[in-house]
Amino acid sequence: MQTPRQLILGSSSKPRQALLQRLQLPFEIAAPDVDETPLPNETPSELVYRLAEIKARAVALKYPDALIITADQVGVLDNQILGKPLTHKNAIKQLQQASGKRMQFFIGLCLLDARNQTQQIALETFDVLYRKLTPDQIQRYLKKEQPLECAGSCKAEGLGIALIEEFQGKDFSALIGLPLIRLVSMLEAAGLSPLA
């Protein structure tokens, strides 16, 4: 009998961990330490592809026989890339900019088979139309949610839903940070089906 492959989620994100648990596959967590700064003239899709891949390769150094899942996400508003705000001040600025506007989120997903160094990589997009937000609404939201590690300052799986007028996309889990529909197909191609 073949030993099941070790599955690693290369992320310290609690929402990504919660999403992956939905597939009911045992997995471990290894947070990659990579510089997420965009390169000069890098497009949003190039950025999330690159970061998803380098995160997976960083984790593979520690887990050379595992299947490794990584993802990266950025928001784009008025042709400007918005990553994690990291500070309260940046989160206020991002939400003021987003108020009443449509933001497109780009999500890069990578499944790396560290054993043979083959990878599957994909891009998902998701559009979010923000409500017109008052300064008081922004402050109350940030005080309650503190989404400093969320691209575009929107924690849609939590209170961030109150900021949103409309969603457009194929897979809501992509907006939260881990596109499960695409991931299931990748896992099946790698011989690990959640329904096996």
Secondary structure, DSSP 8 states (H G I E B T S, - for coil): ------EEE----HHHHHHHHTTT---EE----------TT--HHHHHHHHHHHHHHHHHTT-TTSEEEEEEEEEEETTEEE----SHHHHHHHHHHHTTSEEEEEEEEEEEETTTTEEEEEEEEEEEEE----HHHHHHHHHHH--TTSGGG--TTTGGGGGEEEEEES-HHHHHT--HHHHHHHHHHTT--TT-
